């Protein structure tokens, strides 16, 4: 066996393999005997046909079976002998049987990226501080809770105004043809919520209950429903009623009605303030991590295996579909073209793969490691914070232990890099 390795772009290795006749003969003879012993040819008993008849009749089959047996073993031997560590399954091309009985083929193998890690200790980013949480922020959250507990009642007014809920009937047509998607009865619309075109909302503000009107509507180019974006329609609209949201007053009684652990308005406000502070800290941290990742990518340029990038594209698409599914949606129902999502995910996928390499090298430089004991301690901490059963969580975690270990390592590296970037003192 002889082979020659050539470095190609994108972490690809082209390996030309040559097997002499002696390398192939033993396999070819074994395959021939197996086929001969099972061959049933006219005029001969099973396994008793002459060798030359069998070789001629099954020549193609013999070579196919020889290739199936010898190529995987040879490929494994080449990778082991050459010390190449592959990251995706190798591809075999241009398999040829030589006239004298030998064989040649070309193997393409993708390997890990090789690069010199930039001096990340010189990293500079615009550090974002958590935004200050003010009383107005807390009041807005209280108002949101109050609105969610409000009840609709008939309005005493006869004209539609901002913040009113209107009950309408509508029958839409585009180019003179009825449009089912623009037709319905007892449609409840919040005025000012921008869920309908401005022209239809403006028309409703001029109407009183019982009025009907043909409204000319021009859907904006960026309208969420692409079937209507940029198109014009005539919608016969009937205003059936006006309702207002009766919102409960913010007081201790209201807080008790929520059924939670808080009994007074002050208790609820303090809890909301702490939650908003935690959210602000998370937002600031995520922004700083994004800035840090951007610096690392800009200062560490290297090729990565296309196979790894394609795998990451598949992961991105799968996460997108799972997110839709968790909300009870399908790509078709959400008017999302998954082919476009896949097409536009290439850059993000490549950045994700490169970041993993960069973080891994950073861990080596900083001698950051994660042990099984570290993972176990983290799971017990989660159980303590959530009130879960630690033993049960540990049992369930066994199936994804390596993934949890990798995630914990990445978290530790990120914390170290945030410290280097001046985010954490």
Buried (B, 14 or more C-beta within 10 A) or exposed (E): EEBEBEEEEEBBBBBBBBBBEEBBBEBBEEBBEEBBEEBEBEEEEEBEBEEEBBBEBBEEEBBEBBBEBBBEEBBEEBBEEEEBEBBBEBEBEEBEBEEEBBBBBBBBBBBBBEBEBBEBEEBEBEBBEBBEBEEEBBEEBBEEBBEEEEEEEEBEEEEBEEEBBBBBBBBBBBEEEEBEEBBEEEBEBBBEEEEBBEBBBEBBEEBEBEEEBEBEBEBEEEBEEEEBEEBEBBBBBBBBBBBBBEBBEBEBEBBBEEEEEBEEBEBBBEBBBEEBBEBBEEEBBEBBBEBBBEBBBEBBEEBBBBBBBBBBBEEBBEEBBEEBEEEEBEBEEEEBEBEEBBEEBBEEBBBBBBBBBBBBBBBEBBEBEBEEEBBBEBBBEEBEEEEBEBEEBBEEBEEEBEEBBBBBBBEBBBBBBBEBBEBEE
